[in-house]
Amino acid sequence: MLKKIRTYLTLGVLALLPTVATIYILKLLFGFIDPVLGIAFSQVLVWLGLVQFPLQVGGILFQSYIPGVGLILTLILLILVGMMTQSLFGKQVFRFTEHVFFRVPLARSIYSTTQQIINAYVRDSGSFKQVVMVQYPRKGLYTLGFMTGESNGEVQVKTKERVLNIFLPTTPNPTSGWLVLVPEKDVVFLNMSVEDGLKYIISGGVVVPPWSGLPDEEESTSLVEAKHLKVDRHERINDDDNAQKIDG
């Protein structure tokens, strides 16, 4: 009975966690950021002599600031920061900021971990082509990984089987891991997106990606693309073998 209660309690927490997190973030935006930036902006307008508070707009009386102005300023600020990252001056500013954070022990750990996780979404999602499962570290145990490409050149020629490059990330930091060369026949291709795969790994399996439950024969577009990749790879390997025979 106690075990069932613990199970239901865990399921309840996991079910409500996304809702609570969303409410918390919205409360943070509306309850803290919006008033702070809104009041600061309103004081600037008062100092410039453009408005006076209390201010009445459309029959509504605002005592010190207009709600929502802070959120608009936040969006504008984010856009300006994004523009700065594309300029030489902005890159130097962010490089200096990064240098400062890395000199503070606790801040360095938080900043570095956050930066690596963000890079995993922004940069690694483009290099990962397909979410897969392989039997690792031993037969009978499955590990989630990402196909990063195909093994070409000497690696492919000297292996008896056609192999794929599979990156096996660590939890909760997916920017580190192992590169394993797995025979194509031993790779299990999954329908989940790369983003869902990263969420699954970062959360340690707590965030389970949704699954449509379609049978295996109803393949996703990603699997079809993976099959095309296999065909192209086979053709290139045959060309390499023929070229080696001619050279020999």
Backbone hydrogen bonds, N-H to C=O, Kabsch-Sander energy under -0.5 kcal/mol:
donor,donor_aa,acceptor,acceptor_aa,energy
5,I,1,M,-2.1
6,R,2,L,-2.2
7,T,3,K,-2.1
8,Y,4,K,-2.8
9,L,5,I,-2.5
10,T,6,R,-2.4
11,L,7,T,-2.5
12,G,8,Y,-2.5
13,V,9,L,-2.3
14,L,10,T,-2.5
15,A,11,L,-2.1
16,L,12,G,-2.1
17,L,13,V,-1.7
20,V,16,L,-2.9
21,A,17,L,-2.7
22,T,18,P,-2.2
23,I,19,T,-2.5
24,Y,20,V,-2.5
25,I,21,A,-2.3
26,L,22,T,-2.4
27,K,23,I,-2.6
28,L,24,Y,-2.3
29,L,25,I,-2.4
30,F,26,L,-2.9
31,G,27,K,-3.0
32,F,28,L,-1.5
33,I,28,L,-1.9
34,D,29,L,-2.7
36,V,32,F,-2.1
37,L,33,I,-2.5
38,G,34,D,-2.5
39,I,35,P,-3.0
40,A,36,V,-2.1
41,F,37,L,-2.6
42,S,38,G,-2.3
43,Q,39,I,-2.5
44,V,40,A,-1.6
45,L,41,F,-2.1
46,V,42,S,-2.4
47,W,43,Q,-2.6
48,L,44,V,-2.0
49,G,46,V,-1.0
50,L,45,L,-2.5
51,V,45,L,-0.8
55,L,62,F,-3.0
57,V,55,L,-0.6
57,V,60,I,-2.8
60,I,57,V,-1.8
62,F,55,L,-3.7
62,F,60,I,-0.6
63,Q,61,L,-0.5
69,V,66,I,-1.8
72,I,68,G,-1.9
73,L,69,V,-2.4
74,T,70,G,-2.0
75,L,71,L,-2.2
76,I,72,I,-2.3
77,L,73,L,-2.7
78,L,74,T,-2.4
79,I,75,L,-2.1
80,L,76,I,-2.4
81,V,77,L,-2.4
82,G,78,L,-2.4
83,M,79,I,-2.0
84,M,80,L,-2.1
85,T,81,V,-1.8
86,Q,83,M,-1.1
87,S,84,M,-1.7
91,K,87,S,-2.2
92,Q,88,L,-1.9
93,V,89,F,-2.2
94,F,90,G,-2.5
95,R,91,K,-2.1
96,F,92,Q,-2.2
97,T,93,V,-2.4
98,E,94,F,-2.5
99,H,95,R,-2.0
100,V,96,F,-2.1
101,F,97,T,-2.3
102,F,98,E,-2.2
103,R,99,H,-0.5
103,R,100,V,-1.1
104,V,101,F,-1.3
108,R,104,V,-2.9
109,S,105,P,-1.5
110,I,106,L,-2.0
111,Y,107,A,-3.0
112,S,108,R,-2.6
113,T,109,S,-2.2
114,T,110,I,-2.4
115,Q,111,Y,-2.5
116,Q,112,S,-2.2
117,I,113,T,-2.1
118,I,114,T,-2.3
119,N,115,Q,-2.4
120,A,116,Q,-1.6
121,Y,117,I,-1.2
122,V,118,I,-2.7
123,R,119,N,-2.4
124,D,119,N,-1.7
126,G,123,R,-1.0
127,S,123,R,-0.8
128,F,124,D,-2.0
129,K,127,S,-0.5
129,K,147,M,-2.9
130,Q,147,M,-0.9
131,V,192,M,-0.5
132,V,145,G,-2.6
133,M,188,V,-2.3
134,V,143,T,-2.0
136,Y,134,V,-1.0
136,Y,141,L,-1.5
141,L,138,R,-2.0
143,T,134,V,-2.8
145,G,132,V,-2.7
146,F,167,F,-2.3
147,M,130,Q,-3.0
148,T,146,F,-0.6
148,T,165,N,-2.2
149,G,165,N,-0.9
151,S,163,V,-1.3
152,N,150,E,-0.6
155,V,152,N,-0.9
156,Q,152,N,-0.6
157,V,153,G,-2.2
158,K,154,E,-2.4
159,T,156,Q,-0.6
164,L,182,V,-2.7
165,N,149,G,-1.8
166,I,164,L,-0.7
166,I,180,V,-2.6
167,F,146,F,-3.1
168,L,166,I,-0.6
168,L,178,W,-3.2
170,T,173,N,-0.7
170,T,176,S,-2.3
176,S,173,N,-1.2
178,W,168,L,-2.0
180,V,166,I,-3.0
180,V,178,W,-0.6
182,V,164,L,-2.0
182,V,180,V,-0.8
184,E,162,R,-2.9
186,D,183,P,-1.8
187,V,184,E,-1.4
188,V,133,M,-2.6
189,F,187,V,-0.7
190,L,131,V,-2.6
197,G,193,S,-2.2
198,L,194,V,-2.3
199,K,195,E,-2.2
200,Y,196,D,-2.3
201,I,197,G,-1.9
202,I,198,L,-3.0
203,S,199,K,-2.1
204,G,201,I,-1.3
205,G,200,Y,-2.4
206,V,203,S,-0.8
208,V,206,V,-1.0
218,E,215,P,-1.4
219,E,217,E,-1.5
224,V,220,S,-1.8
225,E,221,T,-2.6
226,A,222,S,-2.0
227,K,223,L,-2.0
228,H,224,V,-2.1
229,L,225,E,-2.2
230,K,226,A,-1.9
231,V,227,K,-2.3
232,D,228,H,-2.6
233,R,229,L,-2.3
234,H,230,K,-2.6
235,E,231,V,-2.2
236,R,232,D,-2.1
237,I,233,R,-2.5
238,N,234,H,-2.4
239,D,235,E,-2.0
240,D,236,R,-2.3
241,D,237,I,-2.5
242,N,238,N,-2.5
243,A,239,D,-2.3
244,Q,240,D,-2.2
245,K,241,D,-2.1
246,I,242,N,-2.1
247,D,243,A,-2.3
248,G,244,Q,-2.3
